[in-house]
Amino acid sequence: MNKEIGKLEWDCQLITKNGKYFGYGDNEDIHERAWHDDPTKAIGWNLKLDDPCKVASPYPMGLNEAKLIKVKKTIIIESYE
């Protein structure tokens, strides 16, 4: 049975546009960016970010109409016993 042994929580922001979330691409080695349906694949940005257009992004990503949403990310650490 799994036993929770810890939890990490922090507040951050996600960039969203048209129901998609801005995150890393499939090849993280070259720091690509991609839009994802799954918010867990989004990059969690510092709360000091006030404009999504200030992040590094390839030109065709079109961050002009993107919005920032505040979220709480949680990681649960479990032990398998």
N, C-alpha and C positions, 0 to 999 in steps of 0.2 A: 504494500500500500504506500502511496506517495504521502510525504509529510512536508508541509511548508516550513522552511527553516529561515526564510528571510524575504524581504520585499524592498524594492527600490521604487521611489516615486519622485517625479519632478515635473514642474510646469514648463511647457514650451509652446511653440507655435508651429502650425503646419501651413504650408502654402497650398491653396486649393483653387481649382478653376474648372468649371463645367462638370462638377462631380468627381473630378480626379485629384490625386494628391501628388505633389512634386517630390521626387526622391532620386536616389542613385539609379543608374542604368544597370543592366545585367552584368556589365564588365566593370566592376568597382576599381580595378587596377588603373584605369585611365580616367576615372572620375567623371564618367558620362552622367547625364541627367535624363530622367524619363518621367512620364506621367503614369500613375498607377491607380487602379480601382481600389486597391487595398490600402487603407491608411497606415497599416503597420509597416509598410515599405517606404513611408514618407520620411524625409529628413526632419528631425525636431530642431527648430531654430530657437535661438536665444530670445527671450521676451523683449530685449532691447531693439530687435529688428522692427522698424516701423513702416517699411515699404518692401514688398516682395521683389520689386525691380532692382533692389540693391544686391541681390545674391548673384553669384557667378552662374551664368546660364548660356548655353548656345543660343544664338540669335533666333532661330525659328521656334523656340519654345514658347514665345509669346507670353511673357509674364505681365504685360500691361494691364489686363483685366483680372489678374489673379488677386485673391484675398488671403489675409492671414486669419487663422482661427486659433484661439487659445485652447490647449488640451492639457490633460494630465497623463503622462506616460507612466505605466507601471510594469515592472518586471518582477515576477514571482519566482523565487528560488525554491525548488523542491528536492527532497532527498528520496531516492528510490530504495526502500528497505523491504 
